Structure formats: structure tokens, C-alpha cells
Amino acid sequence: MSARRAVTQKQALAYRNGSKAEKSRILDQVVELTGWHRDDARAALRSTATVRVPRPRKPRPPVYGPELVAALAVVWTLLRCPAGNRLAPMLRRDVERDDRTPAEAEAEYRLRSQPAVTWGTKPTNLQDSQADSLGA
């Protein structure tokens, strides 16, 4: 694939500035060297000469509030920093409590609704809170 890319990059400037006859000749060469269809070769020659600027993604809203992140950081540290798949069963154990506040119930719902795989090996919000607690 890198050889095909090198061929198209080398020919792209000449293709862009060439006349119709030169473009046809260059296109024939690229098709012969790469084995691509003419339409694919033409698209590759046109797109190679242009510079694409990636758009930055819109940041996602935080799932957990600051109180829950602080509590998770403590639990995560006490449990010797397990990965998300090992931490999830420990956090999802049913605890029978009648004195739960609505905020605690919502936090528990959010914890239970998140798949463990998305927690990763060390959630970034836990990294940040650990760095803050260590004074880094």
C-alpha cells in the first residue's frame, strides 16, 4: 500500500497541473503501476494533492459528578487499582440501604448503567483526581 501511495503522491502534482492529454497519460501510468480502476486512480490523484484539516471533536459531557469521581478514586485506590472489568463487579454489588438520598440513587444508577469496558484500565477522571490528591 505504501508503494501505491508513493506512486500517487509523485504523480499528483503533475496530474493537477497537466493538460487533458498529460492527465490521461499520467492516469494510464498510475493504473498500470497500481492495478487500480481508473476511477479509483483518478480519485487518489485528486485527493493526494489536497490537504485535509481534521475537525476537533466536541468534548463529551462528564458522566459522573465531582463527588462520585472523588469516591471512585478512593475506592479504586483502596482496591489496588483494578482495571474496569475487575472493578465493575465490586461496585455493582447490591447493598440494601433504606437511607439513600436521591443523589446517591442517581449515582448508583449511573455506575450500574455504564459498561465496565468503557472504564478502561485507569479512567482519566480518576487519574486527574489522583494527581490532585498527590499534589501533582
C-alpha positions as CSV (number, residue, x, y, z in Angstrom):
1,M,0.0,0.0,0.0
2,S,2.9,2.4,0.7
3,A,4.2,1.8,-2.8
4,R,0.9,2.8,-4.3
5,R,0.7,5.8,-2.1
6,A,4.2,6.8,-3.1
7,V,3.4,6.5,-6.8
8,T,0.2,8.6,-6.5
9,Q,2.0,11.3,-4.4
10,K,4.8,11.5,-7.0
11,Q,2.3,11.9,-9.9
12,A,-0.3,14.0,-8.2
13,L,1.4,17.4,-8.8
14,A,2.0,16.7,-12.5
15,Y,-1.6,15.4,-12.8
16,R,-3.0,18.6,-11.2
17,N,-1.0,21.0,-13.4
18,G,-1.2,18.9,-16.6
19,S,-3.3,19.3,-19.7
20,K,-6.0,16.8,-20.6
21,A,-3.6,14.7,-22.7
22,E,-1.0,14.7,-19.9
23,K,-3.6,13.8,-17.3
24,S,-4.7,10.9,-19.4
25,R,-1.1,9.6,-19.8
26,I,-0.4,10.0,-16.1
27,L,-3.7,8.2,-15.2
28,D,-2.7,5.3,-17.6
29,Q,0.6,5.0,-15.8
30,V,-0.9,5.0,-12.3
31,V,-3.5,2.4,-13.4
32,E,-0.8,0.2,-14.8
33,L,1.5,0.5,-11.8
34,T,-1.1,0.2,-9.1
35,G,-3.7,-2.1,-10.6
36,W,-6.5,0.3,-9.6
37,H,-9.5,1.1,-11.6
38,R,-9.4,4.4,-13.5
39,D,-12.0,6.0,-11.2
40,D,-10.1,5.0,-8.1
41,A,-6.8,6.2,-9.5
42,R,-8.3,9.5,-10.6
43,A,-9.8,10.0,-7.1
44,A,-6.5,9.1,-5.4
45,L,-4.6,11.6,-7.7
46,R,-7.0,14.3,-6.9
47,S,-7.2,13.8,-3.2
48,T,-3.4,13.4,-2.7
49,A,-2.7,17.0,-3.7
50,T,-5.2,18.4,-1.2
51,V,-4.5,19.0,2.5
52,R,-7.3,17.9,4.8
53,V,-7.6,19.5,8.2
54,P,-9.3,17.3,10.7
55,R,-12.0,19.0,12.7
56,P,-11.7,18.6,16.5
57,R,-14.4,16.6,18.2
58,K,-16.9,18.2,20.5
59,P,-16.0,17.1,24.1
60,R,-18.4,14.8,25.7
61,P,-20.2,15.9,28.9
62,P,-18.9,14.2,32.0
63,V,-20.9,11.2,33.1
64,Y,-20.1,11.3,36.8
65,G,-20.2,14.3,39.1
66,P,-17.2,15.5,41.1
67,E,-18.4,13.9,44.3
68,L,-18.8,10.5,42.7
69,V,-15.3,10.8,41.0
70,A,-13.7,11.5,44.3
71,A,-15.4,8.5,45.9
72,L,-14.5,6.3,42.9
73,A,-10.9,7.4,43.2
74,V,-10.8,6.4,46.9
75,V,-12.4,3.0,46.2
76,W,-10.2,2.4,43.1
77,T,-7.0,3.2,45.2
78,L,-8.1,1.0,48.1
79,L,-8.8,-1.9,45.8
80,R,-5.2,-1.7,44.4
81,C,-6.1,0.0,41.1
82,P,-8.0,-2.7,39.3
83,A,-8.9,-2.5,35.6
84,G,-12.5,-1.6,34.7
85,N,-13.6,-5.2,34.1
86,R,-12.4,-6.2,37.6
87,L,-13.6,-3.1,39.3
88,A,-17.2,-3.4,38.0
89,P,-18.3,-6.4,39.9
90,M,-17.1,-4.8,43.2
91,L,-19.0,-1.7,42.5
92,R,-22.2,-3.4,41.3
93,R,-22.8,-5.5,44.4
94,D,-26.3,-4.9,45.8
95,V,-26.2,-3.0,49.1
96,E,-29.5,-2.9,50.9
97,R,-29.9,0.6,52.3
98,D,-33.1,2.5,53.1
99,D,-31.4,5.8,53.9
100,R,-30.2,6.5,50.4
101,T,-30.6,10.1,49.1
102,P,-31.9,10.7,45.6
103,A,-28.4,11.9,44.6
104,E,-26.9,8.6,45.8
105,A,-29.5,6.6,44.0
106,E,-28.8,8.5,40.8
107,A,-25.0,8.0,41.2
108,E,-25.6,4.2,41.7
109,Y,-27.8,4.1,38.6
110,R,-25.1,5.8,36.5
111,L,-22.5,3.4,37.8
112,R,-24.6,0.4,37.1
113,S,-25.6,1.6,33.6
114,Q,-22.1,2.1,32.4
115,P,-20.4,-0.9,30.7
116,A,-17.2,-1.9,32.5
117,V,-15.2,-1.9,29.3
118,T,-15.6,1.8,28.9
119,W,-13.9,2.4,32.3
120,G,-10.6,1.2,30.8
121,T,-7.6,0.4,32.8
122,K,-7.4,3.7,34.7
123,P,-10.2,6.2,34.0
124,T,-8.8,9.6,33.1
125,N,-11.1,11.4,35.6
126,L,-9.6,9.1,38.3
127,Q,-6.1,9.9,37.0
128,D,-6.9,13.6,37.4
129,S,-8.3,13.2,40.9
130,Q,-5.3,11.0,42.0
131,A,-2.9,13.6,40.6
132,D,-4.8,16.3,42.5
133,S,-4.7,14.3,45.8
134,L,-0.9,13.7,45.4
135,G,-0.3,17.3,44.7
136,A,1.0,16.8,41.2
